[in-house]
Amino acid sequence: AIKHCRAVLDTHDPEDPHYPSYLDSLGHALRSRFELTGYRQDIEEAVEFHGVAVGTLDLANISRHTLISNHVTALSLCFRTFRKPENPKKTLDLYRQAI
């Protein structure tokens, strides 16, 4: 799944209206693999891809709350596992945006 998601990102223009969803899907795949393997780089990349997905969305996009929630889930998992980020304030602020 991760290889496929990376290939999709490589073959689609970032201006594609579905590009944030592709980024989010890669974040999901990486987070899932982290949950199975505990490989730290996977969760760090998941946080990054979810964050970029949120950052590329228009504020009025109807999927924004879902992508923010996915980003928060990855950030929370990273914090619970590694205490990173050291300051969970960003996670809480994002969570409030999602609701």
C-alpha positions as CSV (number, residue, x, y, z in Angstrom):
1,A,0.0,0.0,0.0
2,I,2.8,2.4,0.9
3,K,4.6,1.8,-2.4
4,H,1.3,2.3,-4.3
5,C,0.5,5.6,-2.4
6,R,4.0,6.9,-3.2
7,A,3.6,6.1,-6.8
8,V,0.2,7.9,-6.9
9,L,1.8,11.0,-5.4
10,D,4.6,10.8,-8.0
11,T,2.3,10.6,-10.9
12,H,-0.3,13.3,-9.9
13,D,0.0,17.0,-10.0
14,P,-0.2,18.7,-6.5
15,E,-2.9,20.9,-8.0
16,D,-5.1,17.8,-8.5
17,P,-8.1,18.4,-6.2
18,H,-7.7,14.8,-4.9
19,Y,-4.0,15.3,-4.0
20,P,-4.7,16.0,-0.3
21,S,-6.6,12.7,-0.1
22,Y,-3.6,10.9,-1.7
23,L,-1.3,12.5,0.9
24,D,-3.7,11.4,3.7
25,S,-3.9,7.8,2.3
26,L,-0.1,7.6,2.5
27,G,-0.2,8.9,6.0
28,H,-2.8,6.2,6.9
29,A,-0.7,3.4,5.3
30,L,2.5,4.6,7.2
31,R,0.6,4.8,10.5
32,S,-0.9,1.3,10.0
33,R,2.6,-0.1,9.4
34,F,3.9,1.7,12.4
35,E,1.2,0.1,14.5
36,L,2.3,-3.3,13.3
37,T,6.1,-2.8,13.4
38,G,6.8,0.1,15.8
39,Y,9.2,1.6,13.2
40,R,9.6,5.2,14.3
41,Q,10.2,6.6,10.9
42,D,6.8,5.4,9.7
43,I,4.9,7.4,12.4
44,E,7.1,10.5,11.8
45,E,6.4,10.3,8.1
46,A,2.7,9.7,8.7
47,V,2.6,12.9,10.8
48,E,4.3,14.8,8.0
49,F,2.1,13.5,5.2
50,H,-1.1,14.1,7.2
51,G,0.1,17.6,8.1
52,V,0.9,18.4,4.4
53,A,-2.6,17.1,3.5
54,V,-4.2,19.5,5.9
55,G,-2.1,22.3,4.8
56,T,-3.0,21.9,1.1
57,L,-6.8,22.0,1.8
58,D,-8.9,25.0,1.3
59,L,-10.4,26.1,4.7
60,A,-13.9,25.6,3.3
61,N,-13.2,22.0,2.1
62,I,-15.8,19.6,3.5
63,S,-13.2,17.0,4.1
64,R,-11.0,19.3,6.2
65,H,-12.2,18.0,9.6
66,T,-11.5,14.4,8.6
67,L,-8.0,15.1,7.5
68,I,-7.3,17.2,10.6
69,S,-8.6,14.3,12.7
70,N,-6.3,11.9,10.9
71,H,-3.4,14.3,11.5
72,V,-4.3,14.5,15.2
73,T,-4.5,10.7,15.5
74,A,-1.0,10.4,14.1
75,L,0.3,13.2,16.3
76,S,-1.3,11.6,19.4
77,L,0.1,8.2,18.6
78,C,3.6,9.7,18.2
79,F,3.2,11.6,21.5
80,R,2.0,8.6,23.4
81,T,4.8,6.4,22.0
82,F,7.8,8.7,22.0
83,R,6.7,11.9,23.8
84,K,7.1,13.7,20.6
85,P,6.2,16.5,19.9
86,E,7.3,17.5,23.4
87,N,4.5,20.1,23.5
88,P,1.1,18.5,22.7
89,K,-0.5,22.0,22.4
90,K,-0.4,21.8,18.5
91,T,-2.3,18.5,18.7
92,L,-4.9,20.0,21.0
93,D,-5.3,23.1,18.8
94,L,-5.7,20.9,15.7
95,Y,-8.2,18.7,17.5
96,R,-10.3,21.8,18.3
97,Q,-10.3,22.8,14.6
98,A,-11.7,19.4,13.7
99,I,-14.7,19.8,15.9
